[in-house]
Amino acid sequence: MKTLGSIVFAIFMFEFIIVIHELGHFIAARLNKVKVNEFSVGMGPAILKKKKGDTLYAWRIIPFGGYCAMEGEDGSSDVDGAFCKKKVWRRVTIVIAGVVMNLILGFILLIINTATSGPYASTTISYFEEGASSHETGLELGDKIVKINGMRIFTTMDMSFQFKNDADGVFDIVVERDGELKELKDVTFKTQDKTMHVDFKVLPVDLNVGTVLSQSLKTGVSDARLIFISLRDLITGKYSLRELSGPVGIVDTIGDVVDSETDKETGKIDWSSLINTMLSICAFITINIGIFNLLPLPALDGGRLVFLIIEGIRRKPVKPEHEGMVHFIGLIALLVLMAIITVSDVLKLF
């Protein structure tokens, strides 16, 4: 059973990420002089609320979700400052602002995590075990791994992902050697019981402003790319919906992380390691929530963006009732998907 602390932390983390997303919409709306009717943290009945100017600010009882309700966002309006009356490019900036805020938050968290974690691992080979089969089949000391089986490698996590998702231990690898790219076919690693053994080590990289920013950006790109890889694997049937995790599954994961950083004998927590791990998890989640929101699906920011692009091309908007129906159907579909994932998460707990 997970601790109350891990549950509270997970709830706070999700709420913080969502509020940052909605704050992006709010700031962009203000900058574009769009009237915001309400900015709400949480859902359900309001615990606290205060009206300032034209906007009602509310703190609601259920600590999941939040919203930035703009005048004329989901229909027509004759009010000055209505969302629907603004030029298309202005509405586009408001719609994507939430995603931008999520990505900025993720990048900041990755910078903090990288800067406080000590030297990080590069993708340049510094050592081979005796009799290393990967060395015998092509890899050399000093090789910087650039691609594995066609996937661009930014971090050692990318390398681990590719190695763990392969059955036979044979890879096509592109390396940078002596300043030139070299393609190596059929680089082989030993496997036992379907588990592959990586037989080399990589160089550490000392921290400075340049390396911290570079590594943070690379990690962010890798995190963002995973959502597209996951969607591809779902569509192709490599993984099923049962293997997805929602808030309940993430709470369980956070509980496992807390357990792993707790000394079983003394009960003391390695706070430094725990904080760095949590920063990494939080960055991964906020980046993926941002990217997911940008997908061209109804009810998401990406779905609204599609309608704005169509409006820009046609020079006239899609009828509000038609767009509203599409978003409503998409919302129902997303709620059903979340219900399925939540039930699956709960079943996994037992």
ROKOL-892096 format. One record per residue (C-alpha): residue in three letters; y negated, x, z. Coordinates in steps of 0.02 Angstrom, whole numbers, plus 50000, padded with zeros to 5 digits. Layout:
% residues N
ALAYXZ
...
This chain:
% residues 350
MET500005000050000
LYS498295007249953
THR496965010350084
LEU495474998950107
GLY494375013950067
SER495135016249894
ILE494944997749856
VAL493124997549912
PHE492765013349812
ALA493555006049653
ILE492544989949671
PHE490934999749700
MET491315011149552
PHE491604996649431
GLU490064987349492
PHE488985002949478
ILE489575005949299
ILE489244987749250
VAL487514987649332
ILE487055003749240
HIS487604995349077
GLU486564979749110
LEU485104990449167
GLY485114998348994
HIS484884981148915
PHE483524977049043
ILE482514992949012
ALA482644991148823
ALA482134972848834
ARG480604977348938
LEU480114991348818
ASN480234978948673
LYS479264965648769
VAL480704953348777
LYS480654940748918
VAL482094943249042
ASN482474927049134
GLU483684934849258
PHE484414951549307
SER485944948949416
VAL487094960749511
GLY488784952549538
MET489364934949495
GLY489464918149582
PRO488234910849710
ALA486714921549751
ILE486614930149920
LEU484854936649889
LYS483624932349753
LYS481814935749718
LYS480694931249573
LYS479494944549512
GLY478444940449361
ASP479514930849237
THR481154938049300
LEU482314931949438
TYR483224946349523
ALA484844941049608
TRP486214948949713
ARG487764938049699
ILE489274936349811
ILE490684941949696
PRO490544960849670
PHE491224960649493
GLY490074960149343
GLY488244956549319
TYR487094951549179
CYS485384953149100
ALA484924935749035
MET483574936448902
GLU482574921948832
GLY483254916648662
GLU484754928048673
ASP486064914848633
GLY485044902248535
SER483334898048466
SER481764898448572
ASP479914895948540
VAL479404905748695
ASP478344921248668
GLY479414936548698
ALA481054927948652
PHE482464939748599
CYS482794929748441
LYS480984931848382
LYS481004950848384
LYS481304961348230
VAL483124965748194
TRP482904984248236
ARG482164979948405
ARG483634968548446
VAL484834982148391
THR484064994448514
ILE484224981648654
VAL486044977848612
ILE486604996148605
ALA485565001448757
GLY486954996648878
VAL488185007748787
VAL486925022048783
MET486685020748971
ASN488565021449000
LEU488695037048893
ILE487225045348980
LEU487985041349150
GLY489655048449094
PHE488835064449031
ILE487865066749195
LEU489455064349298
LEU490385076849188
ILE488985089549209
ILE489085087749399
ASN490985088849396
THR491015104149282
ALA489635113149377
THR490515110849545
SER492305114349492
GLY492205133049463
PRO492765142049303
TYR493625130449180
ALA495045133549059
SER494625137648878
THR495745134748727
THR495935153448692
ILE497635161148725
SER497615175548851
TYR499455177748900
PHE501225174148839
GLU502775172848946
GLU504165185048905
GLY505125178748754
ALA503845164948721
SER504465154948572
SER502695149648525
HIS502235168048506
GLU503805171548405
THR503375156948287
GLY501565161148251
LEU500335161048397
GLU499465177348446
LEU498425183548593
GLY496595179048568
ASP496965163948459
LYS495775149548491
ILE496715133248464
VAL495675121948349
LYS496905108348296
ILE498635102548346
ASN499555091148224
GLY497905087048141
MET496965082248300
ARG495395092148340
ILE495565101148506
PHE494025101748617
THR494785104648790
THR496425109348872
MET496645090748910
ASP496745087848722
MET498085101248713
SER499065093148855
PHE498915076048773
GLN499655082348610
PHE501025092348695
LYS501555077748807
ASN501605065448663
ASP502825075248558
ALA504705074348564
ASP505355089648471
GLY504155103548528
VAL503705108448349
PHE501865108248298
ASP500705112448155
ILE499275121848237
VAL497615127848168
VAL496875142848262
GLU495305153148248
ARG495865171248231
ASP494665185748200
GLY493295173448153
GLU494355164248024
LEU495375148248029
LYS497235150648007
GLU498515136647989
LEU500185139548074
LYS501665128748025
ASP503095124148141
VAL502505132848299
THR503955129548418
PHE504065127248606
LYS505665126248706
THR506145109048769
GLN507385103248900
ASP507815085048938
LYS506415079748819
THR505155089848922
MET504215103448830
HIS503765119948913
VAL502065127448871
ASP502385146248872
PHE500615153148866
LYS499035153548971
VAL497215152448919
LEU495635161848964
PRO494485155349102
VAL492645152449062
ASP491295157149187
LEU489965144149225
ASN488175145149164
VAL486975132049096
GLY487635133848918
THR489495133148960
VAL489275118549081
LEU488335108048952
SER489555112948814
GLN491115108848914
SER490375092448978
LEU489975086948801
LYS491715091848739
THR492555082448882
GLY491475067148846
VAL491985067348663
SER493825068848712
ASP493665054348835
ALA492815043448705
ARG494115047548572
LEU495535041948685
ILE495045023648670
PHE495265024448480
ILE496915033648499
SER497495020548625
LEU497005006248509
ARG497935014448365
ASP499485016548473
LEU499394998348529
ILE499214992148350
THR500645003048287
GLY501754997448432
LYS501925014548513
TYR501355006748676
SER501384988648736
LEU500114978348832
ARG501164981248989
GLU500634999448985
LEU498784995348991
SER497884995649159
GLY496444984949219
PRO495454985249382
VAL497014982449489
GLY497934996749405
ILE496435008249424
VAL496315003949610
ASP498135008949623
THR497795025249530
ILE496315029149644
GLY497435026049794
ASP498695038349723
VAL497315051349700
VAL496745049149881
ASP498555050949938
SER498805066749835
GLU497255074849912
THR497785070450091
ASP498805082750195
LYS500375073350248
GLU500485082250416
THR498675082450475
GLY497995067650378
LYS496495078150324
ILE495755074950152
ASP495245088950034
TRP493545081150001
SER492965094149874
SER494475091449762
LEU494445072549789
ILE492605071049742
ASN492845081349583
THR494345070649533
MET493385054549567
LEU491905060849465
SER493095064149321
ILE493895046849336
CYS492205038149348
ALA491545047649197
PHE493095043249096
ILE492945024749140
THR491075023149105
ILE491235032048938
ASN492695021148887
ILE491825005148944
GLY490335010248838
ILE491385014048684
PHE492434998348708
ASN490844987748714
LEU490334995148547
LEU491914989148459
PRO491524975448330
LEU492364961748432
PRO491634944648476
ALA490794943248647
LEU490544962148655
ASP488954971548613
GLY489804977748456
GLY490104959748401
ARG488264955648425
LEU487824971448329
VAL488874965548181
PHE487884949248172
LEU486254958948178
ILE486824970148036
ILE487304954647936
GLU485584947347972
GLY484744963347916
ILE485714963147752
ARG485484944447717
ARG483684944147777
LYS484074928647879
PRO485074925748038
VAL486784917748053
LYS486604900248126
PRO486564901848317
GLU487904888548340
HIS489084898048224
GLU488784914748309
GLY488934906548480
MET490624898948434
VAL491284915848377
HIS490724924148539
PHE491454909948643
ILE493154911648561
GLY493064930548583
LEU492624928548766
ILE494124917048796
ALA495254929548709
LEU494594943848816
LEU494824933748976
VAL496624929748926
LEU496934948248890
MET496204953249058
ALA497284940149146
ILE498854947149061
ILE498394965049108
THR497994960149288
VAL499654951049309
SER500534966249236
ASP499604977749358
VAL500094966849506
LEU501924966649453
LYS501914985649439
LEU501344986849621
PHE502964978549676
